[in-house]
Amino acid sequence: MDRRTFVTIVAGTCLLPSLAVRAQQDGKPVRIGLLAPATEPGAGSRIDLAALRTGLRELGWVEGKNLSIEIRWAGENSRRQRELAADLRALPVVLILAFGTSTIRAAHDGAPGLPIVMVNAGDPVGAGFVASLARPGGDLTGTSAAGEEVLAKQLELLAAAVPKVRRVSVLMNSANPANGFFFDAMSLRANTLGLQLERIDVEAEGDLDKAMARAKGGALVVVGDPMFLRRRASITALAVRHQVPSVFGGREYVAAGGLMSFLSSNAWHWRTAAGFVDKIIKGAKPADIPVEQPTRFELVINARTAKALGISMPQALLARADEVIQ
């Protein structure tokens, strides 16, 4: 980094709190940015604007009155995400909300020095975003998906649903910087369950058919990712065709025909993110705001899919489910 770039970043960072304060004093809306890993709003994007706006409104922030949200539908291309993050910083905005591990990294790289509110970060410590959950120590804070604990629990659910399974494939987007950490953590739990893990990385949607065929003869964990969410109907159909019991992160997959899902509420992450926005606008530093993790998780089971796979779901597992789709 050359001296001019360094000075520009430092100067811009120093101005951020005063920009927010000045906007409030002048009666102008405070402007924040949102970087979304989708090309447009929709049910499959997991960008829950309604939950975010509800959380902000409860804290006194109302769009068109004292708040402006600049949304950039960046898609999944990391270069494009970084460019749009830089554009948001130049407006300027006082912070950027970013959803998901890859988008969070792009936001941080594209807008260095700007506060980033993470929404549903897979594992912010493992990805190197924060020093610790209690003391982030940098420009990023927000909500974490408790990734390694969730993925370990998904393995347990597969073992309970299909006791005879021994080989479990793990479907990952190769662009996710937390993959190595996740897979290592899952391997530790797999060893105690007597399971053999196989990591399957995909780079593009065209790789999914072959990837799903590789899982045949075993079971499958699909690590949450915008690419997989968008192709959830194809992935769940292929899982049934190849007779692969699968567990996912998100009810959307089960509604599309997946066997099981175990994950925290998406709406919780967005409503909780509003609290981070409120604190940063009022002058708190991300370094001093602890990362929050969900305490409640939802288990959803598709009974139709279980039947199609020839699985007799244990009654104990069905009783634990928050929802059983018939």
C-alpha positions as CSV (number, residue, x, y, z in Angstrom):
1,M,0.0,0.0,0.0
2,D,1.5,3.4,-1.0
3,R,1.5,6.4,1.3
4,R,-1.3,8.2,-0.6
5,T,-3.7,5.2,-0.3
6,F,-2.8,4.8,3.4
7,V,-3.5,8.4,4.2
8,T,-6.8,8.3,2.3
9,I,-8.0,5.2,4.2
10,V,-7.0,6.6,7.6
11,A,-8.5,10.0,6.8
12,G,-11.7,8.5,5.6
13,T,-12.0,6.2,8.6
14,C,-11.5,9.1,11.0
15,L,-14.4,11.0,9.4
16,L,-16.9,8.1,9.6
17,P,-18.3,8.8,13.2
18,S,-18.5,12.5,12.5
19,L,-20.4,11.9,9.2
20,A,-23.0,10.1,11.1
21,V,-23.2,12.7,13.9
22,R,-23.2,15.5,11.5
23,A,-26.1,14.0,9.5
24,Q,-28.1,13.6,12.7
25,Q,-27.4,17.2,13.7
26,D,-28.3,18.5,10.3
27,G,-31.5,16.5,10.2
28,K,-30.2,14.5,7.2
29,P,-30.7,10.7,7.0
30,V,-27.7,8.7,8.0
31,R,-26.6,6.6,5.0
32,I,-25.6,2.9,5.4
33,G,-24.7,0.4,2.7
34,L,-25.8,-3.2,2.1
35,L,-23.8,-5.6,-0.1
36,A,-25.9,-8.6,-1.2
37,P,-24.6,-11.8,-2.8
38,A,-27.5,-11.9,-5.2
39,T,-28.5,-10.0,-8.4
40,E,-32.0,-9.1,-7.2
41,P,-34.3,-9.4,-4.2
42,G,-36.2,-12.6,-3.9
43,A,-37.2,-15.5,-1.8
44,G,-34.0,-17.3,-2.6
45,S,-31.5,-14.6,-1.7
46,R,-31.8,-14.8,2.1
47,I,-31.6,-11.0,2.2
48,D,-34.4,-10.3,4.7
49,L,-34.9,-6.6,4.3
50,A,-38.2,-6.8,6.2
51,A,-36.5,-8.2,9.3
52,L,-33.7,-5.6,9.0
53,R,-36.1,-2.7,8.7
54,T,-38.2,-4.0,11.6
55,G,-35.1,-4.2,13.8
56,L,-34.0,-0.7,12.8
57,R,-37.4,0.8,13.2
58,E,-37.6,-0.6,16.8
59,L,-34.4,1.3,17.5
60,G,-35.7,4.5,16.0
61,W,-34.2,4.3,12.5
62,V,-36.7,4.8,9.8
63,E,-35.9,4.9,6.0
64,G,-36.8,8.2,4.4
65,K,-36.8,10.0,7.8
66,N,-33.4,9.6,9.5
67,L,-31.9,6.7,7.6
68,S,-31.0,5.8,4.0
69,I,-30.1,2.3,3.0
70,E,-28.0,2.0,-0.2
71,I,-28.4,-1.6,-1.5
72,R,-26.0,-3.1,-4.0
73,W,-27.1,-6.4,-5.6
74,A,-23.6,-7.6,-6.2
75,G,-24.1,-11.2,-7.3
76,E,-21.5,-13.8,-6.3
77,N,-18.5,-12.5,-8.3
78,S,-16.0,-11.5,-5.7
79,R,-14.4,-8.8,-8.0
80,R,-17.8,-7.2,-8.6
81,Q,-18.6,-7.3,-4.9
82,R,-15.3,-5.5,-4.1
83,E,-16.0,-2.9,-6.7
84,L,-19.4,-2.2,-5.3
85,A,-18.1,-2.1,-1.8
86,A,-15.6,0.6,-2.9
87,D,-18.5,2.5,-4.6
88,L,-20.5,2.4,-1.3
89,R,-17.4,3.7,0.6
90,A,-17.1,6.6,-1.8
91,L,-20.7,7.8,-1.5
92,P,-19.9,7.8,1.5
93,V,-21.8,5.4,3.8
94,V,-20.9,5.1,7.5
95,L,-20.9,1.3,7.4
96,I,-21.6,-1.7,5.1
97,L,-23.8,-4.7,6.0
98,A,-22.6,-7.8,4.3
99,F,-24.2,-11.3,4.2
100,G,-22.2,-14.5,4.2
101,T,-18.5,-15.2,4.5
102,S,-17.4,-14.6,0.9
103,T,-19.3,-11.3,0.6
104,I,-18.0,-10.1,4.0
105,R,-14.5,-10.7,2.8
106,A,-15.2,-8.8,-0.4
107,A,-16.7,-5.9,1.5
108,H,-13.7,-5.6,3.8
109,D,-11.2,-5.8,0.9
110,G,-13.2,-3.3,-1.2
111,A,-13.8,-0.8,1.6
112,P,-10.8,-1.0,3.9
113,G,-11.2,0.9,7.1
114,L,-14.9,1.1,6.9
115,P,-17.0,-0.6,9.6
116,I,-18.5,-3.9,8.3
117,V,-21.5,-5.4,10.0
118,M,-21.3,-9.2,9.3
119,V,-24.7,-10.9,8.8
120,N,-24.5,-14.7,9.2
121,A,-20.7,-15.1,9.0
122,G,-19.9,-18.8,8.8
123,D,-17.0,-18.6,11.2
124,P,-15.5,-15.2,11.7
125,V,-12.6,-16.3,13.8
126,G,-11.7,-19.2,11.5
127,A,-12.0,-16.9,8.5
128,G,-9.7,-14.4,10.1
129,F,-12.3,-11.6,10.3
130,V,-12.1,-11.1,14.0
131,A,-9.6,-11.9,16.7
132,S,-12.3,-13.4,18.9
133,L,-16.0,-13.3,19.3
134,A,-15.8,-11.4,22.6
135,R,-13.2,-8.9,21.3
136,P,-13.3,-8.6,17.5
137,G,-10.4,-6.1,17.5
138,G,-10.8,-4.7,14.0
139,D,-13.4,-3.1,11.6
140,L,-15.8,-6.1,11.6
141,T,-18.4,-7.3,14.0
142,G,-22.0,-8.7,13.7
143,T,-23.6,-12.1,13.8
144,S,-22.0,-15.5,13.3
145,A,-23.8,-18.7,12.2
146,A,-21.9,-20.8,14.8
147,G,-20.7,-22.7,11.7
148,E,-18.7,-25.5,13.2
149,E,-21.3,-26.4,15.8
150,V,-24.1,-26.4,13.3
151,L,-22.2,-28.6,10.8
152,A,-21.3,-31.0,13.6
153,K,-24.9,-31.2,14.6
154,Q,-25.9,-31.8,11.0
155,L,-23.6,-34.9,10.9
156,E,-25.2,-36.1,14.1
157,L,-28.7,-35.8,12.5
158,L,-27.6,-37.8,9.5
159,A,-26.2,-40.5,11.7
160,A,-29.4,-40.6,13.7
161,A,-31.7,-40.7,10.6
162,V,-29.6,-43.2,8.6
163,P,-27.6,-45.3,11.2
164,K,-26.1,-47.6,8.5
165,V,-24.4,-44.7,6.7
166,R,-20.6,-44.7,6.8
167,R,-19.6,-42.3,4.1
168,V,-20.7,-38.7,4.1
169,S,-19.8,-36.2,1.3
170,V,-19.5,-32.5,2.1
171,L,-20.5,-30.2,-0.7
172,M,-18.7,-26.8,-0.5
173,N,-18.3,-23.8,-2.7
174,S,-14.5,-23.6,-3.3
175,A,-14.7,-19.8,-3.0
176,N,-15.7,-19.9,0.7
177,P,-12.6,-18.9,2.8
178,A,-13.9,-20.9,5.8
179,N,-14.1,-24.2,4.1
180,G,-10.8,-25.6,5.5
181,F,-11.7,-24.7,9.0
182,F,-15.2,-26.1,8.6
183,F,-14.1,-29.4,7.1
184,D,-11.4,-29.9,9.8
185,A,-14.0,-29.3,12.6
186,M,-16.5,-31.7,10.9
187,S,-13.8,-34.4,10.6
188,L,-13.3,-34.4,14.3
189,R,-17.0,-35.0,14.9
190,A,-17.1,-37.6,12.1
191,N,-14.4,-39.6,13.8
192,T,-16.4,-39.9,17.0
193,L,-19.5,-41.0,14.9
194,G,-17.6,-43.6,12.9
195,L,-18.1,-41.6,9.6
196,Q,-15.7,-41.2,6.7
197,L,-15.9,-37.7,5.2
198,E,-15.3,-36.8,1.6
199,R,-14.9,-33.1,0.6
200,I,-16.4,-32.1,-2.7
201,D,-15.5,-28.5,-3.8
202,V,-17.4,-26.9,-6.7
203,E,-16.5,-23.7,-8.5
204,A,-19.5,-23.2,-10.7
205,E,-23.1,-24.3,-11.0
206,G,-22.1,-26.6,-13.9
207,D,-20.1,-28.7,-11.5
208,L,-23.1,-29.7,-9.4
209,D,-24.4,-32.6,-11.4
210,K,-21.0,-34.5,-11.2
211,A,-20.6,-33.5,-7.6
212,M,-24.0,-34.9,-6.6
213,A,-23.2,-38.2,-8.5
214,R,-20.0,-38.6,-6.4
215,A,-22.1,-38.6,-3.3
216,K,-24.1,-41.7,-4.5
217,G,-23.9,-44.6,-2.1
218,G,-23.5,-42.4,1.0
219,A,-25.0,-39.3,2.6
220,L,-24.5,-35.6,2.0
221,V,-24.0,-32.4,4.0
222,V,-24.5,-29.2,1.9
223,V,-22.6,-26.3,3.4
224,G,-24.8,-23.2,3.0
225,D,-23.9,-21.0,0.0
226,P,-25.8,-18.6,-2.3
227,M,-25.0,-20.8,-5.3
228,F,-26.4,-23.8,-3.7
229,L,-29.5,-22.0,-2.4
230,R,-30.2,-20.7,-5.9
231,R,-29.9,-24.3,-7.3
232,R,-31.7,-25.9,-4.4
233,A,-34.5,-27.5,-6.5
234,S,-31.9,-29.2,-8.7
235,I,-29.7,-30.3,-5.8
236,T,-32.6,-31.8,-3.8
237,A,-33.9,-33.6,-6.9
238,L,-30.5,-35.0,-7.7
239,A,-30.2,-36.2,-4.1
240,V,-33.4,-38.1,-4.4
241,R,-32.5,-39.5,-7.8
242,H,-29.2,-40.8,-6.5
243,Q,-30.8,-42.0,-3.2
244,V,-28.5,-39.8,-1.1
245,P,-29.9,-38.7,2.3
246,S,-28.9,-35.1,2.7
247,V,-28.9,-32.4,5.3
248,F,-28.9,-28.6,4.6
249,G,-28.8,-25.3,6.3
250,G,-32.1,-23.6,5.7
251,R,-35.8,-24.5,5.5
252,E,-35.9,-23.4,1.8
253,Y,-34.0,-26.6,0.9
254,V,-36.4,-28.9,2.7
255,A,-39.4,-27.1,1.2
256,A,-37.8,-27.8,-2.2
257,G,-37.5,-31.5,-1.4
258,G,-34.4,-31.9,0.8
259,L,-34.5,-34.4,3.6
260,M,-33.5,-32.3,6.6
261,S,-32.4,-28.8,7.6
262,F,-30.7,-27.6,10.8
263,L,-29.9,-23.9,11.1
264,S,-30.7,-20.7,13.0
265,S,-33.4,-18.4,12.0
266,N,-32.4,-16.1,9.0
267,A,-34.7,-13.4,10.3
268,W,-32.8,-13.4,13.7
269,H,-29.5,-12.5,12.0
270,W,-31.1,-9.5,10.2
271,R,-33.0,-8.2,13.2
272,T,-29.9,-8.6,15.4
273,A,-27.7,-6.9,12.7
274,A,-29.9,-3.8,13.2
275,G,-28.5,-3.5,16.8
276,F,-25.0,-3.4,15.5
277,V,-25.9,-0.7,13.0
278,D,-27.5,1.4,15.8
279,K,-24.4,1.1,18.0
280,I,-21.9,2.0,15.2
281,I,-24.0,5.0,14.1
282,K,-24.0,6.2,17.7
283,G,-20.2,6.1,17.8
284,A,-19.2,2.6,19.0
285,K,-16.3,0.9,17.4
286,P,-16.7,-2.6,15.8
287,A,-13.5,-3.7,17.6
288,D,-15.3,-3.3,20.9
289,I,-18.7,-4.8,20.0
290,P,-18.9,-8.6,20.7
291,V,-20.0,-10.8,17.8
292,E,-23.4,-12.5,18.6
293,Q,-24.3,-16.1,17.9
294,P,-27.8,-17.6,17.7
295,T,-29.0,-19.7,20.7
296,R,-31.9,-21.3,19.0
297,F,-31.8,-23.6,15.9
298,E,-34.6,-25.0,13.8
299,L,-34.9,-28.7,12.7
300,V,-37.1,-29.2,9.6
301,I,-37.8,-32.7,8.1
302,N,-39.5,-33.6,4.9
303,A,-41.4,-36.8,5.5
304,R,-42.2,-37.2,1.8
305,T,-38.6,-37.2,0.9
306,A,-37.8,-39.7,3.7
307,K,-40.3,-42.0,2.1
308,A,-38.9,-41.5,-1.4
309,L,-35.4,-42.4,0.0
310,G,-36.8,-45.5,1.9
311,I,-35.9,-44.0,5.2
312,S,-38.0,-44.7,8.3
313,M,-37.4,-41.6,10.4
314,P,-36.9,-42.4,14.1
315,Q,-39.8,-41.2,16.2
316,A,-37.4,-39.4,18.6
317,L,-36.0,-37.3,15.7
318,L,-39.5,-36.5,14.4
319,A,-40.5,-35.4,17.9
320,R,-37.5,-33.0,18.1
321,A,-38.4,-31.4,14.8
322,D,-39.7,-27.8,14.7
323,E,-41.6,-28.7,11.5
324,V,-42.3,-31.9,9.6
325,I,-43.3,-31.3,6.0
326,Q,-45.8,-34.1,4.9
